Structures are given as structure tokens and as C-alpha cells.
Amino acid sequence: MRITDVRTAVVEANYDWTFVRVYTDEGLTGLGESFLAPGLTGIIRDLKPLLVGQDPLDVDRLFSRMRWAASGAGSVAGVVYNAISGIETALWDLAGKHYGVPVYRLLGGKYRDRVRVYADCHAGEALEALSSVMIPRRPRWLPPDEGLPPAGPGDPVHGRAFGLEEPGEAFTPEMYAARAREVAAMGFTALKFDLDVPNPHTIAPHSGTLTHAEIRHMVSLVEAVREAVGDGVDLAFDLHWRYNVSDAVRLACELEPYGLMWLEDPVPPENVEALRRVTRSTRTPIASGENLYLRHGFREALERGALDVAAPDLQKAGGLFEGRKIADMADAHYVAVAPHCIASPIGTVAAAHVAAAIPNFLALEWHGMGVPFWEEIATGLDGPVIREGFIRIPEGPGLGVELDEEVARRYAREGEPFF
Ligand code: MG
């Protein structure tokens, strides 16, 4: 069997869901998904000559082939790996179909039949839609009277944006509590909220600093969510790399009484020592990893004890087999893995195959709550992808889930090829 083509399709959802399909001379195809990035489908097209004519079952060799080509071009991390991850996933789907087994079997077999999902409630709004550089945008399918601001120039949502405009309206503890109750009632046993949201006590935005009153407001949001859901639901909060070390430590220590599952990305992502200082200064577990690529990206953080929870994104960190390897390395340091995921059902189920196949799995992210067609775009399963806060691992060959192309076409991104 030889690879004959690699094609992409992009669906405009809350993010640009970017699908990769690998074609062969035997008519078998494989489907994968890449984490969004500027110029992503162009990178996938550029990688195609490395794959055409090759045996698709040599997944790891083809991964290395792409990796070393990218490395020669200066990419030892970054968005080239978003492209490689989608292709690699498509190769596993293809291999599973060829051998007639689910992908988790090819990753070592399963530890669990169903994978625990945590619902990302971000800041409690119905939908947050972002461009490939995290600028808010308005999907063209959203009715004009629904909740989002019109698309236009704006600051990136996450991290220190350095815009001049005033921060938006603050969220109240009551709003967070109501959202938490609503989502917990859907059956989820774990929730995540953003905590770096507009705060009525902010004096120096984008500075990485927190006033005492800001910290108290953040604590009140966490307290409200904990009181709303009780002790039976695990809670995580995301800080999106926004704060300096000492203020992140002050906040993390103040949150200790609430028994968080984790506090995510308290400090900017480039400095392992800074992250380690936060992690070592608090009993609140610290999670990070969505900006790290490959085992090599996680190595130092794990070796130095900078992480309590590793959160690789399997649509960007190098793919499914690399995800398994990252999990193994984390396991050797007694660190749990909670994959970051903002994918469609295709990428989410792909990540669930890895989650099923690793011992040290904690929870898998679901970031699609505000997307009305999230479930509709998946086909091939005997029911919804997520049921009562869990994904039952498909037993069909490959990923066991396919794209409903009729639905996907309806939301396809203009100006991008559709396979
Ligand atoms: Mg995050």
C-alpha cells in the first residue's frame, strides 16, 4: 500500500477545525485533525511530497521523516508540528482500518473503556470564537442577534495582550456559580473555568501583576464555583500565562482551601524555572503543557518537577504516538496527564484513544460546548460522542469516528479547499 495524496478541509467552528485526509492506492483513507495555526494548510501541502509513494503503515518512520525535514528548516517546535500531528493521526486511523483494530490497540491496548472528560466553561459565555492568532471573531453561521461582538480588529484573548482599550465587563461569582451548576447537571465530573477574566479591581492590566483586591475577586469566583457544585466535582482554573511568579504564587496559595484539580499556566510559557518556582511554592497542583511540543519540550519541566499535571495537546505536540511517549515520560516522574483539547469530535476521539492507552490519565478537555454542530459533525458512533461526561472508546477500526461531510461542508471555511 502506498500513499497517493494528502488533502485538507477546514471547518469554521469556535476555532478553525483543520482536517487532514491521507489517501492510498488501495482506496483506504485515514482522517486526522490539526490544532489551528496561521498558514496551517499550506504547511500540510508542503509536507505532502515526503509522504506520497511511502507505505502509510510505517507511521513512526514517516513521523520522523517529517520531523527531520522540519528540523532542517528550523522548526524544532511550533506550528509545523500542528501539521505533522494531524497527518500522524490520519496515518494511525489508516493503519487501524488496515489491520481492522481500534487505534488504542496500536498504542498498546486500553486501561479503560471510557475516558473522563472535563468541560471547559471558559468564562461562562455560550461561545468564544477565535482566529488562528486568538483574536475574537464572529463565525459566519452565527445568527446576528446572538451573543458575540461583531468581528473586527481586536486583541488576542489569551496572555498579555497589551491593548489600550479598557477590559470588558467583569464576571460575577453568581454568573460562574450558575454556569457551574448547569454544566455539572449535564453529568460532568470535572469542570474548568478561566480565572484571568476582566476583574473590577484591575489597576495595571497586561502588567502581569495582581492587586490584593484582584486576588480576592478571583478567590470569590473559585469559592462560588466550589460551593455551587460541592466536593463531588473536580475543578480546574486557567490563567493563560498571564502573571508574574510572586503574584501567581500569592493567588495559588489563596486557592489552596478549594482543593483544585489544577491551576493552569500561571506564568508565561518559556521559562521552566519560573514555573517550577510557582509549583514548588503551593499545594495547589499546577498544570501546563499546551504550548510544549514533543517529548523534548516536556523533558526539562518533568525532570525539574515544574509540573504537577502535564497537558499536551495531541493535535499539536507531535500526534498520538508522541502523546503516548510524553505520557510515559510523565509517568516515570509520577505526573498525571490531562490532554488539552479544543478539537472537533475527530481530534477529541483521537485524543481519547491515547487517554485510554496510558496509565496516568486524569481527564480530557472538551472545548465544544458553545458549538451547536459539535456532535452533529461526527458520524460512525452508536450515539453521542460525549455521554454524561465520558467518552466511550469506539471499538471500530481506526479512530472509529468519521466526519459527516454534508455537515462539515455547510460550515466549511471560505477560501480553503474541502478535501
Ligand atoms: Mg489552557
Residues whose N, C-alpha, C, O or C-beta is under 5 A from the ligand:
A	BS01	MG	D238 E264
